[in-house]
């Protein structure tokens, strides 16, 4: 159901609690980034933790990298797809399942 012209879909606005939590989180931003920095630089920390910290810092500083979504043929019902489209989808699904065997499924 579309909204009436000139009327807000959320007349009460953002809930106050969300704004309060957001404000509190923003007050801790410097400390949070410093903590991530310390984890990233800690040679005794697990490599996964160090990588996660580094990635988190980059995400906040530069934004997450854009992702390409390949939807070729996926918006059509299977009965309207060509054999090539169906085979490509099947091959992609086979690649995605992580099975490296060469035997037929």
Residue pairs with C-beta under 8 A, 6 or more apart in sequence:
3 9
33 57
33 60
36 53
36 54
36 56
36 57
37 53
37 57
39 45
39 49
39 50
39 52
39 53
40 50
40 53
40 54
40 57
41 50
42 50
45 53
72 85
72 88
73 81
73 82
73 85
73 88
73 89
74 89
76 85
78 86
81 89
94 105
99 105
